[in-house]
Amino acid sequence: MTRVAFIGNWRPEHSTENQVGYALERIGCELVRIQQGDLSPTSPALFADSMTRGVDAQGEPKRVDLVIYMRTHNHTALGSDWTRVWETLKARGVPTAALHLDAFVGLAREHLLFDRDPLFTMEHVFTADGSPECAAAMEAHGYNHHWMPPGLDERVLERVPTAPRISPELVFVGSRYGYHHEHSWRGQLFDTMEQKYGNRFCWYGNGSPRGTLRGPELDGLYASPGHIIVGDSCFAGARHAYFSDRLVETLGRSGLLLHPDLHGCMYEDGRHYLAYEPTPDGLVSAVEGALSMSVEERMAIKREARSIVERRDLWRHRMAELLSVVGLGVDASIG
């Protein structure tokens, strides 16, 4: 059995770490969960030994086959001395892999690449940004980068959605305030929708008077044939092969998603989602087109979208790919 030590933020129930960890166990891995904030300042010198030497209470070796590191916020980051830990593990035959769902190149946090943050000095770096811009920057810094689009927690497919809240037919779910200033379209999206559609449009998320939605409630909203989900991702439409987990999270829940054009990357316009150009006129045109669709037309797209996610885009598919890249291949169908 492949033994994986996973450093991350395990406390929030809905954290990506918990979704990825579940997927690793589903494909047959044994998981050692390590809360990143609990690693003491003196632990780097001991960490490599604890991962590769010693025995457990039954006298069995405690060696792991892989170390994964995910980081949510800078204030819980590992210090620069952890780069030496990754080097030690590599020398002892244990691969290391960073996993992150966001973009760095072109955003304020790009300085982390220049700072040689331990998130990037691991043997393998997997991020959701597969763009040429990202590839060039990672290569220039000497990082071994791989594109890994976000996946879906397969438990979503097993849940029974609750009846959706009474909401306007046009809905945005996600961040409105404090978004990346480098991506000005998010503010224009809200201005356009509110000016054009008034109370036919609403949003859920931090700071919204309607609050946030998670779990079966979110499932029910997305699955409802009466709701059209207006979406956006940082740099979407302008940067190839980068989009947030909004795509897989919405499509896997059978949501009818309007999103900036992905230009054929991963999902197809008119088959899995409805594309728009990120301009006020482009957005309104796409919204009007979606509003004119019959229930049957909407449901056909929703079914096709959920189907492709189920076949190809679950976190266990992504983790099987990661394990293959680091030399520990498994079958994604296990479990």
C-alpha positions in Angstrom: 0.0 0.0 0.0 1.3 3.5 -0.9 1.9 5.5 2.2 1.4 9.3 1.8 2.3 11.9 4.4 0.1 15.0 3.7 0.9 18.4 5.2 -2.1 20.8 5.0 -5.0 22.4 6.7 -7.3 19.5 7.9 -9.4 21.4 10.3 -12.1 23.0 8.1 -14.5 20.3 7.0 -14.7 21.6 3.5 -11.0 22.2 2.9 -9.5 20.9 -0.3 -7.1 18.9 1.8 -10.0 16.8 3.1 -11.3 16.2 -0.4 -7.9 15.2 -1.8 -7.2 13.1 1.3 -10.4 11.2 0.8 -9.5 10.6 -2.9 -6.1 9.2 -2.0 -7.7 6.8 0.4 -10.3 5.8 -2.2 -7.5 4.7 -4.6 -5.8 2.6 -2.0 -3.3 4.9 -0.2 -2.6 5.0 3.5 -2.7 8.6 4.6 -0.7 10.3 7.4 -2.5 13.6 8.0 -0.2 16.4 9.3 -1.7 19.7 10.3 0.6 22.4 9.0 0.1 24.8 11.9 1.1 22.1 14.4 4.6 21.6 13.0 7.0 23.1 15.5 9.8 25.5 14.6 12.4 22.8 15.5 10.7 20.1 13.5 12.3 20.5 10.1 15.5 18.9 11.3 13.6 15.8 12.5 10.9 15.6 9.9 12.9 13.8 7.2 14.0 11.2 9.8 10.5 10.7 11.0 9.3 10.1 7.4 12.1 7.6 6.5 13.3 5.9 9.6 12.0 4.3 12.8 9.2 1.8 13.5 5.6 2.0 14.7 4.2 0.3 17.9 3.9 -3.0 16.0 7.6 -2.8 14.9 6.7 -2.0 11.3 8.7 0.5 9.3 7.2 4.0 9.3 8.7 5.1 6.0 6.4 6.9 3.7 6.4 6.7 -0.1 5.5 10.3 -0.8 5.1 13.7 1.0 2.5 16.2 -0.3 2.2 19.8 0.9 -0.8 22.1 0.4 -0.9 25.6 1.8 -3.9 27.7 2.3 -2.6 31.0 3.7 0.8 32.6 4.0 0.6 32.8 7.8 0.6 29.0 8.1 3.5 28.6 5.6 6.5 26.5 6.3 9.8 28.3 6.6 12.6 28.5 4.1 14.6 25.8 6.0 12.1 23.2 4.8 13.7 23.3 1.3 16.6 21.3 2.9 14.0 18.7 4.2 12.7 18.2 0.6 16.3 17.7 -0.6 17.0 15.2 2.2 13.9 13.2 1.4 14.8 13.2 -2.3 18.2 11.9 -1.5 16.6 9.1 0.5 14.3 8.1 -2.3 11.1 9.8 -1.1 9.5 12.1 -3.7 7.8 15.3 -2.6 5.0 17.2 -4.3 3.3 20.5 -3.8 -0.3 21.0 -4.7 -2.1 24.3 -5.1 -5.3 25.4 -6.9 -4.5 29.0 -7.5 -2.4 31.1 -9.9 0.7 32.9 -8.8 2.2 34.4 -12.0 0.9 37.8 -12.7 -0.6 38.3 -9.2 0.8 40.0 -6.1 1.8 36.7 -4.6 4.2 36.0 -7.5 7.0 37.1 -5.2 6.8 33.7 -3.6 8.4 32.2 -6.7 11.3 34.7 -6.4 11.5 34.1 -2.7 12.0 30.3 -3.3 9.1 29.5 -1.0 9.2 25.8 0.0 5.9 25.3 -1.8 7.9 25.6 -5.1 11.2 23.9 -4.1 9.6 20.4 -3.7 10.6 17.9 -6.3 7.3 18.3 -8.1 5.0 21.3 -8.1 1.4 20.8 -9.2 -0.8 23.9 -9.8 -4.0 24.7 -11.6 -2.2 27.2 -13.9 -1.2 25.4 -17.1 -0.7 28.6 -19.0 2.4 29.3 -21.1 3.0 32.3 -18.8 3.2 30.1 -15.8 5.3 27.4 -17.5 7.9 30.0 -18.6 8.1 31.5 -15.1 8.4 28.1 -13.4 11.1 27.0 -15.8 13.0 30.3 -15.3 13.1 29.7 -11.6 14.1 26.0 -12.0 10.9 24.5 -10.6 9.6 21.2 -11.8 6.0 22.3 -12.6 3.0 20.3 -13.7 -0.4 21.5 -14.6 -3.2 19.9 -12.6 -6.7 21.3 -13.1 -9.0 21.2 -10.0 -11.0 18.1 -9.3 -14.3 17.3 -7.6 -14.9 15.5 -4.4 -16.8 12.4 -5.5 -18.9 12.5 -2.4 -20.8 15.3 -4.1 -22.1 12.7 -6.6 -23.3 10.5 -3.8 -25.3 13.2 -1.9 -29.0 13.9 -2.3 -29.4 17.6 -3.0 -31.8 19.6 -0.9 -34.6 21.7 -2.5 -33.0 25.0 -3.6 -33.8 28.2 -1.7 -36.1 30.6 -3.4 -33.7 32.7 -5.4 -33.7 34.8 -8.6 -33.0 32.8 -11.7 -29.6 34.4 -12.3 -27.1 33.5 -9.5 -23.4 34.1 -8.8 -21.7 32.0 -6.1 -18.3 33.2 -4.8 -16.2 36.2 -3.9 -17.3 39.7 -4.7 -15.1 41.9 -2.5 -11.4 41.8 -2.0 -10.8 39.8 -5.2 -7.5 40.1 -7.1 -7.2 43.7 -8.3 -5.3 42.4 -11.4 -8.6 40.8 -12.6 -10.9 43.8 -12.9 -13.7 41.9 -14.7 -15.1 40.5 -11.4 -16.3 44.0 -10.4 -17.6 44.7 -13.9 -19.5 41.4 -13.9 -21.5 42.4 -10.8 -22.1 46.0 -12.1 -23.4 44.6 -15.4 -25.7 42.0 -13.8 -27.2 44.4 -11.2 -27.7 47.2 -13.7 -29.2 45.0 -16.4 -31.2 42.5 -14.4 -31.9 44.1 -11.0 -33.7 41.7 -8.6 -33.5 38.9 -11.2 -29.9 38.5 -10.1 -28.4 37.6 -6.7 -25.2 36.2 -5.2 -24.1 34.0 -2.4 -20.7 34.2 -0.7 -18.7 35.9 2.0 -20.3 39.4 2.6 -23.5 38.6 0.8 -26.8 39.4 2.7 -27.9 36.0 1.5 -25.0 34.3 3.2 -23.0 31.3 1.8 -24.1 27.9 0.5 -22.4 24.6 1.0 -23.1 20.9 0.8 -26.6 19.7 -0.2 -27.9 23.3 -0.3 -25.4 24.3 -2.9 -26.0 21.0 -4.8 -29.8 21.8 -4.9 -29.2 25.3 -6.2 -26.9 24.2 -9.0 -29.1 21.2 -10.0 -32.3 23.2 -10.3 -33.4 23.7 -13.9 -34.7 27.1 -13.0 -31.2 28.6 -12.1 -28.5 29.9 -14.4 -25.1 30.2 -12.7 -23.1 33.2 -13.8 -19.4 32.5 -13.2 -15.9 33.9 -13.6 -12.3 32.8 -12.9 -9.2 34.9 -12.5 -7.7 35.6 -15.9 -10.4 33.4 -17.6 -10.7 34.2 -21.2 -7.2 35.8 -21.3 -4.9 33.0 -20.1 -5.1 29.6 -21.6 -5.3 26.5 -19.3 -6.1 28.3 -16.1 -9.4 28.3 -14.4 -10.6 27.9 -10.8 -12.4 25.0 -9.2 -15.7 26.8 -10.1 -15.8 24.8 -13.3 -15.7 21.3 -11.9 -17.6 22.3 -8.7 -20.5 23.7 -10.8 -20.6 21.2 -13.6 -20.2 18.2 -11.3 -23.3 19.4 -9.4 -25.3 19.7 -12.7 -25.1 23.5 -12.8 -25.8 25.4 -16.0 -22.7 27.6 -16.0 -22.0 30.8 -17.9 -18.3 31.3 -17.9 -15.6 33.2 -19.9 -14.7 31.3 -23.0 -12.1 28.5 -22.3 -11.4 28.2 -26.0 -11.7 24.5 -26.0 -9.6 23.8 -22.9 -11.1 20.8 -21.0 -14.7 21.8 -21.5 -16.7 22.6 -24.6 -18.9 25.7 -25.1 -22.5 24.6 -25.7 -21.9 21.1 -24.6 -20.6 21.5 -21.0 -21.1 25.2 -20.3 -22.1 28.4 -22.0 -19.2 30.7 -22.9 -19.2 34.5 -22.9 -16.6 37.1 -23.7 -15.8 39.0 -20.5 -17.3 42.3 -21.6 -20.6 43.8 -20.5 -22.1 43.2 -24.0 -20.6 39.7 -24.2 -22.1 38.8 -20.8 -25.5 40.2 -21.5 -25.7 38.4 -24.8 -24.8 35.0 -23.2 -27.3 35.6 -20.4 -30.1 36.4 -22.9 -29.2 33.3 -24.8 -29.4 31.1 -21.7 -32.7 32.7 -20.6 -34.2 31.8 -24.0 -33.3 28.1 -23.7 -35.9 25.5 -23.0 -35.8 23.3 -19.9 -34.9 20.4 -22.2 -32.0 22.3 -23.7 -30.7 23.3 -20.3 -30.9 19.8 -18.9 -29.1 18.3 -21.8 -26.1 20.5 -21.1 -26.3 19.8 -17.4 -26.3 16.1 -17.9 -23.4 16.1 -20.3 -21.4 18.3 -17.9 -22.0 16.1 -14.9 -21.1 13.0 -16.9 -17.7 14.3 -18.1 -16.8 15.3 -14.5 -17.8 11.9 -13.2 -15.8 10.0 -15.9 -12.7 12.2 -15.9 -12.5 15.0 -13.3 -12.8 13.6 -9.8 -10.1 14.2 -7.3 -9.2 10.5 -7.5 -8.5 10.9 -11.2 -6.2 13.8 -10.3 -4.5 11.9 -7.5 -3.9 8.9 -9.7 -2.2 11.2 -12.2 -0.1 12.8 -9.5 1.0 9.4 -8.2 1.9 8.4 -11.8 4.0 11.5 -12.4 6.0 10.9 -9.2 6.5 7.2 -10.1 3.9 5.6 -7.8 1.2 4.8 -10.3 -2.2 3.4 -9.2 -5.6 2.7 -10.8 -8.0 5.6 -10.4 -10.9 3.1 -10.5 -9.8 1.5 -7.2 -12.1 1.9 -4.2 
